């Protein structure tokens, strides 16, 4: 079984579905709790830290896979785990960005209310940081890809089973 590279279409579809869910959740909270959905101040910070960590991991991985002086060769299992993490990071970034974009869509008409404006600004920051996480994940995934001439063929996979 081979993993297929993450596509922009997949990330956009995930973000769109999450945006619909975020908007619906915000509307339900507004309708039944008679308040706006809370947007935690920690979300953009967490997304920024994950994006930074992923980008730094990608940079280090690129150097190790290129065999730059002063770096140790990367174990193939670590490279495979890095690729799996990269896929998870890009998809999680798309989902979080979409969800908070949906919340933001619900908040925009009430931006004249100070508390709602603050939640909206936090939601904007969360969306931006989550997009950066998705981009860092895509970058790491691209770095971890095998060149076409080194990719295992279908017959190699069948023989190993």
Secondary structure, DSSP 8 states (H G I E B T S, - for coil): -------HHHHHHHHHHHHHHHHHHHHHHHHHHSS-----THHHHHHHHHHHHHHHHHHHHHHHHHT-TT-----HHHHHHHHHHHHHHHHHHHHHHHHHHHHHHHHHTTTTSHHHHHHHHHHHHHHHHHHHHHHHHHHHHHHH---TTTS--HHHHHHH-
